[in-house]
Amino acid sequence: MQLALSTESLKGYGLHRIFRFAKEAGFDGVGLAMVNGDFDSLDTDYIKEISEKEGMPVLSIQTPAKTSKAKIEEAIIMAKTLGTRIIVIQPPKIFDRTISKWLKNEIPKIRQKENISIALENASTKTMLGFIPEHAMASISDLKRFKHVSLDTSRAGEKKADLLELYETLKPYMVHVHLSNIYKGKGYAPPETGSLPLEKFLETLKADDFKGIIALKVKPSNFHAGHKEKVEQSLKESLDYCKKYLGQ
């Protein structure tokens, strides 16, 4: 398995600087988050230039929060150019039946044609009107049927799911993890700080010889974004924590 830094973890910095932070901290690569309106994150040629200059591969690509056929197709082209093998997509909106149908019918064909893993991430706790789930394809059964899964540990924690039990259920399908912790009821804390059983989770991934990507996805303020020395220290502490329990 390889350890990546999600670019969302240092949102606010330029993309080149994020690659440099990840390299200096000792990550194996980055998990690129495509963000609408953040043009650098959508510019394949620029990303390739940074990746090659820093010697930091893009290990995964996360498509924008609003799932669309166009952005997934754009991510596929980007992945082929960058040599990235995993794309993470979000569950579609509950009423967007067209994209849900396209995902179910076409993604298996695209995976086979392009030899790229396109993984569906577990949904957030967001609702509409306080009780209607915001996303379709959000159940455990939906994730299993999709075959390729990315597990966001904070989202699992926010839903009060048993992380280790959830992992055992999804283990045959998991190709990617967005790793963070829950601290004082809030998600996307550094992995070493919080209430989730991440030590055991990481040890289990190691024991199971997990072959996918683990990308740290932490709220930027929890990595002290804006304060260079604190960012560097925080990244080192989180990476050392992961490596300790992964036996690296």
Secondary structure as UniProt FT lines:
FT   STRAND          2..6
FT   HELIX           7..10
FT   TURN            11..12
FT   HELIX           15..25
FT   STRAND          29..33
FT   TURN            36..37
FT   HELIX           39..42
FT   HELIX           44..54
FT   STRAND          58..62
FT   HELIX           69..82
FT   STRAND          86..89
FT   TURN            94..95
FT   HELIX           97..114
FT   STRAND          117..121
FT   STRAND          127..128
FT   TURN            129..131
FT   STRAND          132..133
FT   HELIX           140..146
FT   STRAND          149..152
FT   HELIX           153..158
FT   TURN            159..160
FT   HELIX           163..170
FT   HELIX           171..173
FT   STRAND          174..179
FT   STRAND          181..183
FT   TURN            184..185
FT   STRAND          186..189
FT   TURN            191..192
FT   HELIX           198..207
FT   TURN            208..209
FT   STRAND          213..216
FT   HELIX           220..223
FT   TURN            224..226
FT   HELIX           228..246
//
